[in-house]
Structure formats: structure tokens, C-alpha cells
Amino acid sequence: MSGLSAPVGHGRSLAIERSTGQAVLSCAVAFAGRAPTRRSLIARAPGRLAKATADYWVKRWRGCLSPPPDAEQRAGRLGRDLDRFRSLQADIALLDDEITVLLAGTYGQVLTSLPGVAVNRAAAFAVHSLPITNFPDAEHLYSATGLAPAMYESASLRRRGRISRQGLAEHRDALMGIAWGLSLFSPSFAERDAELRARGMAPIQARVALARNACRLAYRLLMTQQPFDEGAYRRGRLSRGR
């Protein structure tokens, strides 16, 4: 399959989890590496596969080297791998459905109103943050994730160090995931991310800084149970000058 797919910038990549990728893999198993027809590709696609897309992959396939002598054995191994992959995908889909139902019965559901924060990211953060009344304010919640800077004090010196990494790594990762989602899908957070990078911050440093804003926002949503409003958030940020 490596001869069919291509790195970003060098052609069209083949995402195996999508309908096209699944069709190509199924044909590789069925025909032991020989190029299929457009009809065969479309028939084996689990979703919609356009004729033009099918024609592209058939043409690309025909331009590859001929199948090796052990193509049948390779196709058998690939078929077993494909069965395992589909079984795992089905299990993941069932778990996603269960998480969706469980989250809907908690105060964490409101987090799904955040841009770029779907059920899994919301649930991952909520499971370590609820009940939110355990945290007096957003700063305590932020400290609990371990992303707050560690403080070093002596008789004559008080300074901040790197992030403390206190608390659970899963809680920290969940907040970073929310910050990442917001930086991609919330205009306000995307602008803030660009500002931080323009000031010389590395991408991971900018995301840690964004995580603090994301934590304050998540805390407010969990406390008020009011869904996220991009316009209101932007107006509030401008009024605070940040």
C-alpha cells in the first residue's frame, strides 16, 4: 500500500480509516495486490466513493510494480489485519456511544458547546474536574492539572519554574486537548495563539498559555451551565484587555 499512498505535498494520501482507504484495502485483499476495476473499488467502499476518486486510485494502482511472488500470503495477512482493525473500530464506536450517554447525564455536557471540543475531550476533562464545587476558583482547577508553574521560595528569592506536573497526567492532557481544539476552531483562541507565537513562544509553550484561558472558560461553563458564546467571550476578553 505504500506505493499507492504519498506523503503530504507529494500526492494524494490514503487515509485507511475512510471509505476510500477501506475500499483500497479490501481490493488489495480480494485481488492479492492486482489492480482492481472502478466497479470493484466502489462496490467495496463502506461509504460513498465517487467515480472520479475510484478512477484516480485505479490509475495509480496500475502504475505500481506487479505483485510479488508471495502476494497471496501477504493478502491473507492483510485481510486478518483488516478484520482486527474493523473490530476495533466497532468497539470504539460502541464506547463512544456509551460515553455520549454518560456525559449527557452530568454537568460536563456543557463543555461540548466549546468549538473543537466534542464528547471525548469534554468527558476526559469532566471526569477529573467534577464536581466543580471541589475547586474554589479556576486557578485551583488549573493548579490541579499540574500546568501551573511551580513556585520556588527562599528567604531572599521567590521565582516561578516550569510547570509543576502535580495531579494526574490524564487531567493535564485533557485540558491541553481542549486548548488545542479551541485554538483550531475558536476565532478568539486562534487569534490569541497567533499573538503568543508572534511574541516568540514555541507551539507547546503557546498551548500551555492557552490552556490557562481554556481552564478559566471551562470552569465558568461548569459553574454556570451556560453554553459557550463566542461573541460574548470576545467582548469580555476585549474589555479585560487580553
Number of C-alpha atoms within 10 A of each C-alpha: 14 8 10 17 18 13 10 8 7 8 10 13 14 19 11 16 12 12 17 24 20 21 22 27 21 21 24 23 21 17 16 21 22 17 22 20 15 19 11 18 27 22 15 18 20 13 13 10 17 13 12 10 13 22 16 13 23 19 14 14 20 13 12 14 10 12 14 10 8 9 17 17 12 16 20 15 13 17 19 11 12 17 12 12 14 13 12 12 13 12 12 12 12 12 12 14 12 11 15 17 13 13 21 14 9 15 17 26 22 22 27 19 16 22 19 19 19 16 21 16 19 25 23 21 24 24 15 18 21 14 14 18 11 10 16 9 14 19 14 13 22 23 21 20 26 19 25 23 15 15 12 10 9 7 5 5 7 10 10 12 11 10 15 16 16 15 14 12 13 14 21 23 17 22 28 25 22 26 26 23 20 22 24 15 14 17 15 17 22 17 13 19 23 14 13 18 16 11 9 10 15 11 13 12 14 21 24 19 19 23 25 21 17 26 23 15 17 26 22 17 20 22 16 11 15 12 15 18 11 15 11 10 13 15 12 12 12 10 9 8 7 8
